[in-house]
Amino acid sequence: MKQKIYFPRREIAELIKAWLALSIAFTILLAPREGILPGITPMLIIFFSIATATAGLAFLLHELAHKIVAQKYGHNAEFKANNSMLLLAIAMSFLGFILAAPGAVYIQGMITLRENGIIAAAGPITNIILAILFMPIAFLGTGIPAVFGVYGFLINSWLGLFNMIPTIPFDGGKIIKWNKPIYFTMTATLLGLTLLAFFTFIA
């Protein structure tokens, strides 16, 4: 039975906390070191905006997709941030890389194999849609909009692909148990997008 999508206040606070923490982590990762040390600068604000609208949004909408689909199936679903992993993400960003596991959507209720697969697929599918939306900005944009496009394209492609690892607790482990053709189609799509983004803009 479908139910109304709802967001308890505590969950909204958890989502905002995870979004801001990841945005800070990716700002540190993306910004030149000389832009960080003197304090808040216009350039640092630009990098924070880029991180918020690309990496932060990619993780946020990925998790919200899980929640919304789960609630559409009539299950209680709520996002809870992982404070330790958020702090670790910020700390690791100073080392030049990020291990981002900001939290997870916890679902209550009896979930069928099909429902579990579809709920899991909602996250990577959201990243595919976002990557495709960012793609024309990356290829056709100039200046700062192009930077937004490149990072949005790359981060969403990579995040979706990373979550397709075919083992629990990753989304891929749930999807492959439910429907192998859908799993391999999604994985191939995300791999293609990731390689296109990497070899076009990074390599």
N, C-alpha and C positions, 0 to 999 in steps of 0.2 A: 504494500500500500504506500502510495506516495505521500510525502508530508511536506509542510512548508519549510523552506530554507530559513534557518535562523542562526544568529551569531550571538552567543552570550557575551557579556561585557568582558569577562576574563579572557575569552578567546580572541576578541578584537585586540586586547592588550598584548596577547602572546604573538599575534600576527604582526602587529606594528613593531614589537621588539625584535622579532626575527628579521623583518624587512630592513630595519635600520642597522642592525648589527652586520648583516651581510653587505649592506651598502657601504658601511664604514670599511669592512674588510676589503672589498673590491676597490674602494677608493685608494686605500693604501697600496694595494697591489698594482693598480693602473697608473697612479700618479708618479711623476719623477720624484726621487728622494729629496731633491732640493726644494720641491714644492711642499713637502710635508714639514720639514724641520723648522722653518721660520714661523709657522702657525697657519692660521686661516688666510688664504690668498684667493684672489679671483680665479686663478687656475685650479686651485684645490676645490673650489665651489663647483666649477665646471665638471671636474672628474667625479665629484660626489653626485651631481645630477645625472651623469652618464651611468654611474654604478646603480643608482636608485631606479632608473628607468629601464635598465637592461638586466643586470644580474639580480637585483632585488625583486624586480617585477617577475622575472622568469621563475624564481623559486616560489614567490607568493602565489602566482596564478596556477602553478603546478599543483601546489597543495590544496588550493581552493577548489580546483577541478575534482580532486579526489573527494573532498567533503560534499560538494554539491551533488555529484552523482550518487554518492552513498545515501544522502538524505532523500534523493529522488526515489530511491528504492525502499525508503521507509526506515532506514537505520539511523540511530544516533551517531553522529560523527563530529569530532571536535579536534582542532589543531592544538598541539601543545609544543612549545618551544623547548629545545634542549639547551639549557643555559651553558653547560660545560662545552658543548660543541660550538656554540656561538663564540664563546671566549677563545676557544682554540682556533677558530677560523680567523679571528682578528689577530691573534698572536702569530699564526703561521703566515699571514699576509706580509709581515715584515721580513720574512725569509724568502719571499718571492713566489709562493704558491699557496693554494687554499685547499683544505679538506673540508668541504661544506656539507654538513648534515644538520640543518637548522632546527629540525624537529620532525614531527610526523602527525598525520591525521589518525586518530584512534577511533575505531568503529565498534559499536556494540550491536549485538543482534545475530541471529542465525543467517549467515551469508552463504549463498550457493556458489558453486565453482564458477558459474557464468557471471554472476553478479560481481564476485571478487575480481575476475579477470577484467570486466568492463570498468569497474572502479579504478583498478590499477592502470588501465590503458588511458584513462582520462588525463592523467598527468603528462605523459610523453606526447599525447596527441595535442595538448595545449601548447607544448613547446614547439611542435612541428608547425602549428598555425602561426605562432609568434615569430619563428624563424623565417617563415615565408613572408610575413608582413614586413619584417625588417630588411629582407633581401633587396628589394628595389631601392631602398634608401641607401644601403651599403654600396650598391653598384652605380647608382645614378646621382647620389647626393654629393655635395661638396662641403668642405669645412667641417664645422662641428656636427651638423646633421649627419654627415657621412660617418663620423666617428660613432655616433649613436647607432647608426645602422649596422656598422661592422661588428661592434660588440654585441648588439642585440641578436644579430644573425648567428655569430659564433657561439655565444654563451647558451642560447636556447638549443641550438643543434647539439652541442656537447652535453648539456644537462640531460636532454631527452635520451641521448645515446647511452650515457652513463647509467641511467635508470633502467635500461633494457638488459642489464646483466642478468642472465637466465637462472638466477637462484634467489631464494627468499633471504632477506626481506626486500630485495629490490623489486620494482614493478615488473620487470621482465620475468622473474620467477613465477609470478602469479599469472601473467598473461600467457606464457608458454604452456602452463598446466591447463589453461582453459582452451586456447585455440592456437595451435602452432602456425598455421598460415598467416594469421593476423600478426603473430609475434614476428615472424620473419619479414613480413611486408613492412611493418613499422621500423624494425631494426635496419633494414636495407635503406629505407627512406632517410632515417636519421644519420646513418653512416654516410650516405651520399651528400647530405647537406653539410655535415661536419667536414668532410674532405674538401668539398667545394669552398667552404669558408676558410679552411686552414690554408690550402694551397693558393687561394686567390689573395688573401690578405695577410697571412702570417709567414708562410715559407719564403 
